Amino acid sequence: MLLRASKRAAPRDVELVVACVPAPLLRILEMTGADQVLQVFDTVVKAEAELGSIFKRILPRAGMTRV
């Protein structure tokens, strides 16, 4: 499902990233190679640091908040 969402987002110049991935799911992402397609961050704070102000502008527009 994540890879499908990523493919649907790409033509819209949107990149899907994931953060706070539990270890068992991270292992599955690594085994399937999905971690090469999706950006995976340990924490939301690290995602914010990497993505900068773009991340902070998108969350409120999408009706989401940083936890």
C-alpha positions as CSV (number, residue, x, y, z in Angstrom):
1,M,0.0,0.0,0.0
2,L,2.8,2.4,0.8
3,L,4.5,1.8,-2.5
4,R,1.2,2.3,-4.4
5,A,0.7,5.6,-2.6
6,S,4.3,6.6,-3.5
7,K,3.7,5.8,-7.1
8,R,0.4,7.8,-7.1
9,A,2.1,10.8,-5.5
10,A,5.1,10.9,-7.8
11,P,3.3,12.5,-10.9
12,R,2.0,15.2,-8.5
13,D,5.6,16.0,-7.4
14,V,4.8,14.7,-4.0
15,E,7.2,12.4,-2.1
16,L,5.9,10.0,0.4
17,V,8.1,9.6,3.5
18,V,7.6,7.6,6.6
19,A,8.8,8.1,10.2
20,C,8.7,6.2,13.5
21,V,8.6,2.9,11.7
22,P,8.4,-0.1,14.1
23,A,11.4,-2.5,13.8
24,P,9.4,-5.4,12.4
25,L,7.9,-3.2,9.6
26,L,11.3,-1.6,8.9
27,R,12.7,-5.1,8.4
28,I,10.0,-5.8,5.9
29,L,10.7,-2.5,4.1
30,E,14.3,-3.5,3.9
31,M,13.7,-7.1,2.7
32,T,11.4,-5.9,-0.1
33,G,13.6,-3.0,-1.1
34,A,10.8,-0.5,-0.3
35,D,13.3,1.4,1.9
36,Q,15.1,2.3,-1.4
37,V,11.9,3.9,-2.8
38,L,10.6,5.6,0.4
39,Q,12.5,7.9,2.6
40,V,12.5,6.4,6.1
41,F,13.2,8.4,9.2
42,D,13.7,7.3,12.7
43,T,11.7,10.1,14.1
44,V,9.4,13.0,13.0
45,V,12.1,15.4,14.3
46,K,14.7,13.9,12.0
47,A,12.2,14.1,9.1
48,E,11.6,17.7,9.8
49,A,15.3,18.4,10.0
50,E,16.0,16.7,6.7
51,L,13.0,18.1,4.9
52,G,13.1,21.5,6.4
53,S,10.4,24.1,6.0
54,I,8.6,22.2,3.3
55,F,7.5,19.6,5.8
56,K,6.3,22.3,8.2
57,R,4.1,23.9,5.5
58,I,2.6,20.7,4.2
59,L,1.4,19.2,7.5
60,P,-1.1,21.9,8.4
61,R,-2.4,22.0,4.9
62,A,-3.0,18.3,5.0
63,G,-4.9,18.7,8.3
64,M,-2.1,17.0,10.2
65,T,-0.1,18.1,13.2
66,R,3.3,17.2,14.5
67,V,3.0,14.9,17.6
